[in-house]
Amino acid sequence: MILVDVGPVAPRHPGGWPCRLAVCGQYEARQGFEAMAATHVVSIRRASRPFHPPKVAPDRHLVLGFEDTTDAADPEAPTQAHLDAAIAFTDALPADARLLVHCLQGLSRSTGLALGLLAREVSPLRAAYLLHTARPVATPNMLVVKMWDDRLGLDGDLVAAGRHFPCQVWRHGDGLGNFPHRRKKETG
């Protein structure tokens, strides 16, 4: 698991938390929770599947229940109430918190939620770059991404950034004007 944060920017978070997080699947969360030294966990689960979260105190654990669907009409689809709960939970995090966000496989629901959490602090493209750094296999759930885009008033920019996934090499810049994948030309 790779831990990322938004870096030395003026954090918008009420407690100064720099959006320090890692994203993974349920198995990785149970196995790597202690190694990562996570202080808080957001678990996304499906009601129809067995659930085996990492062992964490209940006041440091948010459990959200929704399916991995992009159909907003699905009765098990993510809702604004899920975003509200995630926002309330993360707004209460202390500045030194290390957040672990996971779903069953760590590919879609958790990465969609993490992309939105990052986009609360930095530009959508920077958020996508950081998510790719944290979870290169990410394929963010586009319904969750669209909900975050609407919630944050990003006029489709987060949805556009979300469409860059999945990709093996991030070729869209780091959101700061740099393109780390490009090789430096040798002079001589």
Buried (B, 14 or more C-beta within 10 A) or exposed (E): BEBBBBEEEEBEBEEEBBBBBBBBBBEBBBBBBEEBEBBBBBBBBBEEEEEEBBEBEEEBBBEBBBBBBBEEEEEBBBBEEBBEBBBEBBEBBEEEBBBBBBBBBBBBBBBBBBBBBBBBBBBBBBBBBBBBBBBBBBBBBBBBBBBBBBBBEBEEBBBBBBEBBEBEEBEBBBBEEEEEEEEEEEEE
